[in-house]
């Protein structure tokens, strides 16, 4: 199958970039037989969309973390695909019954926060269920009785695949159901689907697919659902080279959805692929957005050569997400990589006040006489 072409055909073009709110998805939902299952803390609707006549029941939810919108974009691309006259769309509707919650945390989406409007991380609320959004997610799970759960998220730009120096553009996890991180039949089913998606993604983004840490935390939704004996898969859409709007990882999540679902209906005999799963490189925090090397600074009237790093903060300003670069680390930065790297070859650092970079300063500075950096990048 030509996955890239399939995505091109079905991409929901009105959804673009990082700031995706109800205002963006409601016009698209209007055309679908959706229902409102309840309200967020601030009274926004939470939508459910159910479709398909198949035996295998798949429950997917996105944006339980409000500022993690990439998988929402991929979901709407996927909706277009299942509604099309493509053979694959028809096949999916025949094999599966889907239930989608495409934006679990609409308040967080609007505020561009991970948490909901009460400042609660909904992915740590799966036992206490203190928040209306968590309760609705759980109720939907209980009513729908899924065979598989897809827990759709974004991860930060800081993750690499092991120490390879490659960014983790997509990461997966088959969560643990106990402290010992044992593998039972339920978890093994999730691992098998991940391996199928991994195999396909390796063709498109080789060495840029990672495996998320499987430390057990029952307060996380995936750990809870897998403990309730439903194979659950965590998806993390991440960074791709120069793609801060995450249009590449959106496409990769779409490809993962399609290839994983094909694997589910084709695989009546479940081969045990746990070993292959465990060979997927683990996510590791090794990246900064910017690294500047061999920079001369003036420290206590002594000249010294050092390295420093800057990181974007995504700031919602007047309804737009701005990527503002701040200095976050100064030192040898051993084992770290930058999405943007610059070798200063011992040029002197200056900013408006100083000849030494400081943590939390904006990344606006000069190297040498006249190489100017604004918001992290060379002008
Ligand atoms: Zn998340």
Boltz pocket constraint, residues with backbone or C-beta under 6 A from the ligand:
constraints:
  - pocket:
      binder: B
      contacts: [[A, 65], [A, 68], [A, 152], [A, 153], [A, 154]]
      max_distance: 6.0
